[in-house]
Amino acid sequence: MLSEVNGDDSNIGTGGEQGAAACRGERQQQLEAILEREQARGRERPTLERTTDAILAPLYYRAVFTNEPLTSGWAYDLVSHLVSDENGAAEAPDSASDSLLAD
């Protein structure tokens, strides 16, 4: 399915299966790039499915279904649960109140 949407984001926002596939494909490409960088650093690479479940699902759920803010501290917690400490998880952000969504 990913190959069906590579390089073509014209269906994003159109709704239905085509729009969902285009959006999902774009997010999967972004996650793959992040995971490849993690692997290039010599760190253990989580699977795409595990990363989607641990990062994207809660992010989208919070953005769509709650009034809770998307903060850098909260996102850091999601990532730290995904990546074990022995992999050298990133430093916590200076401010946990930094919004991930620009106003």
PEWO-V365212 format. One line per field, one symbol per residue. ss: DSSP state (h for helix, s for strand, l for the rest). psi: psi as a letter, one per 40 degrees, with the letter a starting at -180 (. if undefined). burial: 1 if it has 9 or more other C-alpha atoms within 8 Angstrom, else 0. Layout:
BEGIN
ss = ???
psi = ???
burial = ???
END
This chain:
BEGIN
ss = lhhhhllllllllllhhhhhhhhhhhhhhhhhhhhhhhhhlllllllhhhhhhhhhhhhhhhhhhlllllshhhhhhhhhhhllhhhlllllllllllsllll
psi = ddddeheheeeheeiaddddddddddddddddddddddddeeihhiidddddddddddddddddeieiigidddddddddddhideegiiiiidheehhehi.
burial = 0000110010110010011111101101001100110110000001010011111111101110000001111111011101110000100000010010000
END
